[in-house]
Amino acid sequence: MGVQFEVKKLDPEHWFVYKHLRLESLKNDPQAFIGIHEEKLKVPDDIWREQFSREHTRILFLFEGVQAIGIAGYDINHISKNAHVASIFGVYIMPDYRGKDLGKMLVSAVIDDIVKHHPQIIKIKLAVSSSQTAAFHIYESLGFKNTGTLKMEIKHGEEFFDEILLEKFIATRNPPAVRP
């Protein structure tokens, strides 16, 4: 039958899976994320637990069988003026699984989850490091549009990376006219 991949949300008692993948992402791709691996290693477990179970945040995992191989999260802004916007963050696929459309599968599942659980959302936004060209192309293929670039936003070692801002409007939810 072949390898089976599944995207799912874990219960709060599985916070350690989030911690493991988040630390791995910071170690393997330091130029892609704001967080610093060495600093995050010092974060107490109770803070990891709290981050994993925030009210306005949802984290989804990509599994191959029982092995978590990817992660992506999103926040729903709880301030009324921005409650129609969701922000995707922390998208990561383990290196051995890249180039197999699994990133696209994971981000598609995140978008579907947002649409299913948050009917007020009309726009989804995210930012991607300029070093992550494959991720950028995944987001473009899912309908995200480049809305700008933050120059020299991420510094790793002595090298700077731009951060590309992208957004996608939910096709089934037409946004009202915008005043200039």
C-alpha positions in Angstrom: 0.0 0.0 0.0 2.9 2.4 0.5 3.9 5.0 3.0 1.0 6.7 4.7 1.3 10.4 5.8 -1.3 12.1 8.0 -1.7 15.6 9.4 -3.2 15.8 12.8 -3.5 17.9 16.0 -2.1 16.4 19.1 -3.6 16.7 22.6 -1.9 19.1 25.1 -0.1 16.2 26.9 1.9 15.7 23.7 3.6 19.1 24.0 7.0 17.4 24.0 6.6 16.4 20.3 6.2 20.1 19.6 9.3 20.9 21.6 11.3 18.3 19.8 10.4 19.4 16.3 10.7 23.1 17.1 14.2 22.6 18.5 15.1 20.5 15.5 13.8 23.1 13.1 16.0 25.8 14.8 19.0 23.6 14.7 18.6 22.4 11.1 17.5 25.7 9.5 18.7 28.6 11.7 18.5 31.0 8.8 14.8 30.3 8.4 13.5 31.1 11.8 13.8 34.0 14.3 14.3 31.7 17.3 17.8 30.6 18.2 18.4 26.9 19.0 20.8 27.4 21.9 18.4 29.9 23.6 15.4 27.7 23.2 17.3 24.8 24.8 17.2 26.8 28.0 13.4 27.3 28.0 11.7 25.4 30.8 9.2 22.6 30.0 6.3 24.5 31.5 6.8 27.3 29.0 6.9 24.8 26.1 3.6 23.3 27.5 2.0 26.8 27.6 3.1 27.7 24.1 1.7 24.4 22.8 -1.8 25.0 24.3 -2.4 28.7 23.8 -6.0 29.6 23.3 -5.6 31.4 19.9 -2.9 29.1 18.6 -3.2 25.7 16.9 -0.3 23.4 16.0 -0.6 20.6 13.4 1.8 17.8 12.9 2.7 15.7 9.8 3.2 12.0 10.6 4.6 9.1 8.7 3.0 6.3 10.7 3.8 7.1 14.3 6.8 9.3 13.6 6.2 13.1 13.6 8.1 14.5 10.6 6.7 18.0 10.2 5.0 20.8 12.1 3.1 24.0 11.3 1.1 26.4 13.4 -1.2 29.3 13.1 -2.5 32.1 15.3 -5.9 33.7 15.2 -5.7 37.3 16.2 -8.0 37.9 19.2 -8.1 41.7 18.8 -11.4 42.5 17.1 -9.9 44.7 14.4 -7.7 41.8 13.2 -9.9 38.9 14.1 -10.4 38.2 10.4 -6.7 37.4 9.9 -4.8 34.2 10.6 -1.0 33.9 10.7 0.8 30.7 9.8 4.2 30.2 11.5 6.9 27.6 12.2 6.4 25.4 9.1 9.0 22.7 9.1 9.6 19.4 7.4 12.5 17.1 8.5 15.2 17.2 5.8 14.9 13.6 4.7 11.3 14.2 3.8 11.7 17.4 1.7 11.0 17.5 -2.0 8.1 15.1 -1.8 5.2 17.6 -1.7 4.8 17.0 2.1 5.2 20.7 2.9 2.4 21.5 0.5 0.3 18.7 2.1 1.0 20.2 5.6 0.3 23.8 4.7 -2.9 22.8 2.8 -4.1 21.0 5.9 -3.4 24.1 8.0 -5.4 26.3 5.5 -8.2 23.7 5.6 -8.2 23.7 9.4 -8.4 27.5 9.5 -11.3 27.5 7.1 -13.1 24.7 9.0 -12.7 26.1 12.6 -12.6 29.9 12.0 -15.4 31.1 9.7 -14.5 34.7 10.4 -11.1 34.4 8.7 -10.9 36.0 5.3 -7.1 36.4 5.1 -4.1 34.2 5.9 -0.6 35.6 6.1 2.9 34.3 6.7 6.5 35.3 6.3 9.3 33.2 4.8 13.0 33.7 4.8 14.6 34.5 1.5 16.8 31.5 2.0 13.8 29.1 1.8 13.1 29.2 -1.9 11.4 25.8 -2.0 9.0 26.9 0.8 8.3 30.2 -1.0 7.3 28.2 -4.1 5.0 26.0 -2.1 3.2 29.0 -0.7 2.9 30.5 -4.2 1.5 27.2 -5.5 -1.2 27.4 -2.8 -2.3 30.9 -3.9 -0.2 33.1 -1.5 0.9 36.4 -3.0 4.1 38.3 -2.3 3.1 41.5 -0.5 6.6 42.8 0.3 10.0 42.2 1.8 11.5 43.1 5.1 15.2 43.6 4.3 17.9 42.1 6.6 15.2 40.8 9.0 17.0 37.6 10.0 20.7 37.4 11.0 22.5 34.1 11.3 26.2 34.3 12.0 27.4 37.2 9.9 24.9 36.7 7.2 21.6 38.6 6.8 18.4 37.2 5.2 15.3 39.1 4.0 11.9 38.0 5.1 9.2 37.8 2.3 5.7 38.6 3.4 2.8 36.7 1.8 -1.0 36.6 2.1 -3.9 34.6 0.7 -7.5 35.5 0.8 -10.0 32.7 1.4 -11.6 32.2 -2.0 -15.1 31.3 -0.6 -15.1 34.3 1.6 -15.0 37.5 -0.4 -13.5 40.4 1.6 -15.5 43.6 1.6 -14.4 46.6 -0.4 -11.3 48.2 1.1 -11.2 52.0 1.5 -8.1 53.7 0.1 
